[in-house]
Amino acid sequence: MATNESKTMNNVLVGRKNLCILAYDQGFEHGPTEFDEKNVDPEYILNIAREGGFDAVILHEGVAARYWQKDRDVPLVIKLNGKTAFRAGEEPFSPQLCTVAKAHTLGASAVGYTIYVGSGREAEMMREFSKIEDEAHDLGMAVIAWMYPRGASVAGRENEKEVIAYAARLGLEMNADFVKIPSAKTYEDMQWIVKAAGRTGVLVQGGKQRDNEMFLEDMKIAMRSGASGVAVGRNVWKNADPIGLSKSLIAVVRNEHV
Ligand code: FBP
């Protein structure tokens, strides 16, 4: 048995094949420009996570510390690094801002970390991630790597099958429990990406808000290709009926991919 396997045996997320995770780290990554009067309030999001039936919610440290409650809310993933939208145009780098120990103290079941694969600064992020991975697994926490192709060397190729597959594979090589990646356009492409990730589970991101049917169709393609789940935000909490859409999404993730 691999060393981290025994420590994460009872983790609520590790090994799951049908995960529905609600992402709410966009206040950091994009700023309040993504929000309206309702979804600017973290309480509104935590209510969607609970009522919508999500398996976990992704927050940065501050929102987690001030809003999330262990006995009331769904399991917590703390996003450990982040960068602002003001840095567009630079080679992307997202520094670690919260420690694994702090995430553990706050009650998180998992930690998340973004690596911009193809960035001129990818090596720095890989080094930080590698340390985080060891620390988190030692504490029995799951590790989710946001593997996003970004930067000059992959410019214009961010959504190519082989580029995403490479990013997903790196997650396996670095011992992530899950990689969170952009979804590929076709079923065949997604299947190859899932294969490349091996025993590391694949979670797809939602992306910009679009028509409900288009969004659910993309999630369906991912699940039918063998993805372990979805980790989505804007499409759900920007929706006029977020609970209704959550229920349809969960039906896709849990039932319809067999
Ligand atoms: P969405 O479903 O809203 O796209 O959220 C997924 C996510 O990975 C978030 O966790 C993150 O804040 C955001 O996308 C980053 O988006 P981008 O890097 O494309 O600006």
Boltz pocket constraint, residues with backbone or C-beta under 6 A from the ligand:
constraints:
  - pocket:
      binder: B
      contacts: [[A, 23], [A, 24], [A, 25], [A, 26], [A, 29], [A, 30], [A, 58], [A, 146], [A, 148], [A, 205], [A, 206], [A, 207], [A, 208], [A, 231], [A, 232], [A, 233], [A, 234], [A, 235]]
      max_distance: 6.0
